[in-house]
Amino acid sequence: MANQVQYIFDKENLRKSAPQKFKSEDLKREEMIVNIGPQHPSTHGVLRLEVLAKGEEVIEVVPHLGYLHRCFEKHAEKLPYNQIIPFVDRMDYLAAMNTEHAYAMGVERMLGIDKIIPKRVEYIRVLVAELNRLASHFIALGSYGMDIGAVTAFFWMTRDREHIVRLLEWASGARMLYNYIWVGGLFYDLPVGFEERCLEFTTYLKPKIRELERVVIDNKIFIDRTANVGVLPVDLAINYGITGPMLRGSGLKYDLRKVDGYSVYPEIDFDIPVGKGEAGTLGDCWDRTWVRVQECYESIKIIEQCLEKLITEHKRTRDFDPRALAPKKIRPKAQDFYIRAENPKGETGFFFRADGRSDVPFRCKARGASFVNLSIINELAKGGLISDLVAVIGSIDIVLGEVDR
């Protein structure tokens, strides 16, 4: 009974101490405070938005975070480098392969072994990362369609994402949280027949994406809900540190796969789609959605080129061991180091501080693209309607595991 009383007391104190941006006594006539989330389908998880509204007009939006705190950085400072990868997976759990790729590259560069990673390993890494990019964009596009009334898009995208999830499960043994890309290599080589099955999937997928464009992206109702809504000027995007499809939707051709040219991306031919303002104002919700659709086509091109290389030039051999360079003990020399990579949502980075004596990082800090991109939500939403706020949230494409870390 005492424990129950203590719980009620603590819960009441927590409620009273919860940060509130707006106070009822400060409200002007006809203004009201509306809480959207944290349990709300349109906030894509456990995001809470405190909205100051005047009727249906949004005056200001304040995001409240921390409902899905993963404690990633503190976990990482208690574990050896090679044991952190399962925690990396749980940040952006919709694009775990991409985040693993960035983390593994960072540790490899600190160790000085990044130049000797076998080409087959590098092509497999890019292959699975682009498959995961497709899966992440499918969830972004499908759930966004459902947010504004196009339920069919969600069913289609979930159906096609399932093919990718099964392929990645075949390769890694896990459905979403893979622990597949290791420091120095991979958990295991691709299963026999994986390349052929993957080629069949890309052939199947191309007309499906075109079908999505025709039924959703070119749909008049969808255009009315997204064009000229949540307009993000490119200079404002740069000032806020926005990256990924949000930045490219505003017209800036900036992609770390081209800018930094990491892994084998410089050897692969692909384009960087950017918004053009074809349906409304440059940098609006429609542009950001259109860029994600076009990136799906580009990911398919990258996947097909990786498969060609794996089938013709960098074939599987009996003596190939994808874990040959994976060190048992990872002890980088004393240094501060930052690595970044182009994840489906934007720039994901890891900062390491190594003391040179331990195989546990002295400091590990993650830059989550979802966290940075969410910071601009007030600029995009104020002055619009509450229904437009829902369209803005979906166009940002956030994953709360990466926001709260």
Residue pairs with C-beta under 8 A, 6 or more apart in sequence:
19 64
20 50
21 50
21 52
21 60
21 62
22 33
22 50
22 52
22 60
22 62
24 33
27 33
27 52
28 54
30 54
30 55
31 52
31 53
31 54
31 59
32 52
32 53
32 54
33 50
33 51
33 52
33 53
34 50
34 51
34 53
34 386
35 48
35 49
35 50
35 51
36 42
36 43
36 48
36 49
36 51
36 386
36 389
37 43
37 46
37 47
37 48
37 49
38 45
38 46
38 47
38 48
38 64
38 67
39 46
41 146
41 147
42 147
42 390
42 393
42 394
43 49
43 393
44 143
44 393
44 394
44 398
44 399
44 400
45 68
45 398
45 399
45 400
45 401
46 67
46 68
46 400
47 63
47 64
47 65
47 67
47 374
47 393
47 398
47 400
47 403
48 63
48 64
48 67
49 61
49 62
49 63
49 64
49 377
49 389
49 393
50 61
50 62
50 63
50 64
51 58
51 60
51 61
51 62
51 386
51 389
52 58
52 59
52 60
52 61
53 59
53 386
56 385
56 386
56 387
57 383
57 384
57 385
58 381
58 382
58 383
58 384
58 385
58 386
58 388
58 389
59 382
60 378
60 382
61 377
61 378
61 381
61 382
61 389
62 378
63 374
63 377
65 371
65 403
65 404
66 404
67 400
67 404
68 400
68 401
68 403
68 404
69 404
69 405
70 87
70 90
70 91
70 401
70 404
70 405
71 405
72 87
72 88
72 90
72 91
72 366
72 405
73 364
73 365
73 366
73 405
75 84
75 87
76 84
76 87
76 361
76 364
77 360
77 361
77 362
77 363
77 364
78 360
79 87
79 360
80 329
80 330
80 359
80 360
81 107
81 183
81 330
81 332
81 359
81 360
81 361
82 182
82 183
82 326
82 327
82 330
84 103
84 361
84 364
85 100
85 103
85 104
85 179
85 181
85 182
85 183
86 177
86 179
88 96
88 99
88 100
88 103
89 96
89 99
89 100
89 176
89 177
89 178
89 179
90 96
90 177
90 401
91 99
91 348
91 366
91 368
91 399
91 401
91 402
91 405
92 98
92 99
92 136
92 343
92 344
92 345
92 348
92 368
92 369
92 370
92 399
92 401
92 402
93 176
93 177
93 399
93 401
94 135
94 136
94 139
94 176
94 344
94 399
95 132
95 133
95 135
95 136
95 343
95 344
95 345
95 399
96 132
96 176
96 177
96 178
97 128
97 129
97 131
97 132
97 168
97 178
97 180
97 181
98 129
98 132
98 133
98 136
98 341
98 342
98 343
98 344
98 348
99 343
99 348
100 178
100 179
100 180
100 181
101 125
101 126
101 129
101 181
101 263
101 341
102 339
102 340
102 341
102 343
102 348
102 349
102 350
103 339
103 350
104 125
104 181
104 182
104 183
104 184
105 114
105 262
105 263
105 339
105 341
106 337
106 338
106 339
106 350
106 352
107 183
107 330
107 332
107 352
108 114
108 117
108 183
108 184
109 337
109 339
110 332
110 333
110 335
110 337
110 352
110 354
111 183
111 184
111 327
111 330
111 332
113 184
113 325
113 327
116 325
117 184
117 185
117 325
118 185
118 314
118 320
118 322
118 324
118 325
119 264
119 309
119 313
119 314
120 189
120 310
120 314
120 315
120 316
120 320
120 322
121 185
121 186
121 322
122 263
122 264
123 264
123 306
123 309
123 310
123 314
124 186
124 189
124 190
124 306
124 310
124 322
125 181
125 186
125 263
126 263
126 264
126 265
126 268
126 302
126 306
127 198
127 303
127 306
127 307
127 310
128 168
128 171
128 172
128 178
128 180
128 181
130 299
130 302
130 303
130 306
131 164
131 167
131 168
131 198
131 299
131 303
132 164
132 168
132 344
133 295
133 299
133 343
133 344
134 161
134 164
134 205
134 296
134 299
134 300
134 303
135 161
135 164
135 165
135 168
136 344
136 345
137 292
137 293
137 295
137 296
137 299
137 344
138 157
138 158
138 160
138 161
138 164
138 296
139 157
139 158
139 161
140 292
140 344
140 394
140 397
141 153
141 157
141 212
141 216
141 289
141 292
141 293
142 153
142 154
142 155
142 156
142 157
142 158
142 161
143 154
143 394
144 153
144 289
144 394
144 395
144 397
145 151
145 152
145 153
145 154
145 157
145 216
145 222
146 153
146 154
147 390
147 391
147 393
147 394
148 222
148 225
148 226
148 390
148 391
148 394
149 221
149 225
150 216
150 219
150 221
150 222
152 215
152 216
153 212
153 215
153 216
156 208
156 211
156 212
157 212
160 205
160 208
163 201
163 204
163 205
164 201
165 175
165 176
167 194
167 197
167 198
167 201
168 174
168 175
168 178
168 180
169 175
170 191
170 194
170 197
171 180
171 188
171 190
171 191
171 194
172 178
172 179
172 180
172 187
172 188
173 187
174 180
179 187
180 186
180 187
180 188
181 187
182 323
182 326
183 326
183 327
183 330
184 323
184 324
184 325
184 326
184 327
185 321
185 322
185 323
185 324
185 325
185 326
186 322
186 323
187 322
187 323
188 322
188 323
189 316
189 320
189 322
190 310
190 316
192 316
195 307
195 310
195 311
198 303
198 307
199 304
199 307
202 300
202 303
202 304
202 307
205 300
206 297
206 300
209 293
209 296
209 297
209 300
212 293
213 293
216 222
217 286
217 289
217 290
217 293
222 286
223 279
223 280
223 286
225 285
225 387
225 391
226 279
226 280
226 284
226 285
226 286
226 289
226 391
226 395
227 279
227 280
227 281
227 284
227 285
227 286
228 280
228 281
228 284
229 280
229 284
229 285
229 286
229 384
229 388
229 391
229 392
230 284
230 285
230 380
230 381
230 384
230 388
230 391
230 392
230 395
231 280
231 281
231 282
231 283
231 284
231 380
232 242
232 246
232 249
232 250
232 283
232 284
232 288
232 376
232 379
232 380
233 250
233 283
234 247
234 250
234 251
234 252
234 282
234 283
236 376
236 379
237 246
237 247
237 250
237 252
237 283
237 376
238 247
238 252
240 372
240 375
240 376
240 379
241 372
241 375
242 250
242 346
242 372
242 373
242 376
243 254
243 346
243 347
243 369
243 372
243 373
244 342
244 343
244 344
244 345
244 346
244 347
244 369
244 373
245 288
245 291
245 292
245 295
245 344
245 345
245 346
245 397
246 288
246 346
246 373
246 395
246 396
246 397
247 254
247 346
248 254
248 255
248 272
248 273
248 274
248 275
248 291
249 274
249 275
249 283
249 284
249 287
249 288
249 289
249 290
249 291
250 275
250 282
250 283
250 287
251 274
251 275
251 276
251 277
251 282
251 283
252 274
253 272
253 274
254 272
255 272
255 342
256 262
256 340
256 341
256 342
256 347
257 265
257 270
257 342
258 265
258 272
260 340
260 341
262 341
264 306
265 302
268 302
268 305
268 306
269 301
269 305
270 298
270 301
270 302
271 298
272 298
273 290
273 291
273 294
273 295
273 298
274 291
275 282
275 283
275 287
275 288
275 290
275 291
276 282
276 287
277 283
277 284
277 287
278 287
278 290
279 286
279 287
279 290
280 286
280 287
285 391
285 392
285 394
285 395
288 395
288 396
288 397
289 395
292 397
310 316
329 359
330 359
331 354
331 356
331 357
331 358
331 359
332 352
332 354
332 356
333 354
333 356
334 354
334 355
334 356
334 357
335 352
335 353
335 354
335 356
336 351
336 352
336 353
337 351
337 352
337 353
337 354
338 349
338 350
338 351
338 352
339 349
339 350
340 347
340 348
340 349
340 367
341 347
341 348
341 349
343 369
344 397
345 369
345 370
345 373
345 397
345 398
345 399
345 402
346 369
346 370
346 372
346 373
347 367
347 369
347 372
348 366
348 367
348 368
348 369
348 402
349 366
349 367
350 364
350 365
350 366
350 367
351 363
351 364
351 365
351 366
351 367
352 361
352 363
352 364
353 361
353 362
353 363
353 364
354 361
354 362
355 362
366 405
368 402
368 403
368 405
369 402
370 396
370 397
370 398
370 399
370 400
370 402
370 403
371 402
371 403
371 404
371 405
373 396
373 397
373 398
374 396
374 398
374 403
376 396
377 392
377 393
377 396
380 392
380 396
381 388
381 389
381 392
384 392
